Amino acid sequence: MNIDWAALASVFGVSLVITVALVGLFTLGITGLAKQTATAQGGGGGVLARTGAYACFALCAAAVAYGIFLIVV
């Protein structure tokens, strides 16, 4: 049995980068919702924060759906 270590390292690197990016994007979404809630209680407009948060969540869902698509197809 022969292991292609370069390909294994490549898969590991890409999966690590994508995981960190998705966690960061989800964190931005949660932060946006928290800012929207804080702004709503403070009297300012939180529409931009809410829209950004929903966009972050939509991008996370799209990335997960694409990953599932790659696994299935």
N, C-alpha and C positions, 0 to 999 in steps of 0.2 A: 504494500500500500504506500502510495506516494502522496504527500500533502503539499499542495501549492501554498506555501507560506505567504507569498506576496498577495495572492487573492484573498486569503484569510485576513491578513492585516488590512487590506483595502475595505473589505466588508465591515470589519470591526470599526475602522475609522469613520466610514460613512454613517454607520448606525449610531455611533457616539455623537457625531455632529448633529444629525437629525434629531436625536433624542434631546440633546441640550437645547436645540432651537425650538422644538415643540413645547418643552417645559417652560422656556422663556416666553414664548408666545402666549401660552395659557396663563402664566403669571401676569403678563401685561393685561390680559383680559380681566382677570380678577381685580387687579389694581384699578383698571378703568371703571369697573362697576363700583368699587369702593369709593373712588373719587366722585362718581356720579351721585352716589348716595349721600356723601358728605356735602356736595355742592347743593343737592336738593334740600337738605336740612338747613344749609346756610343761606339759601335764597338765590344763589346764582344759577346759571343755566348749565345743566349737565348733559346736554344733548350730544355734544361732541365726544365726551367721555363714554357715554353709553354706546354711541355708534362705533367708536374705536374698539370698545370691548367686544361688541357683537361681531365686528370684523375679525378680531383675533380668534374668537371662538369658531367662527366659520372657517377660517384658514386651518385651524387645528382639526376640525371635522373633515375638511377636504383632504388634508394630509393623511389622516387615518383611513379614510375611504380609499384613497389612492394606494396605500399600503395593502389594504385588504384586496383591492383589485389586482395588484401585482402577485399576491399570493394565490389567488383563485385562478387567474388566467394563465 
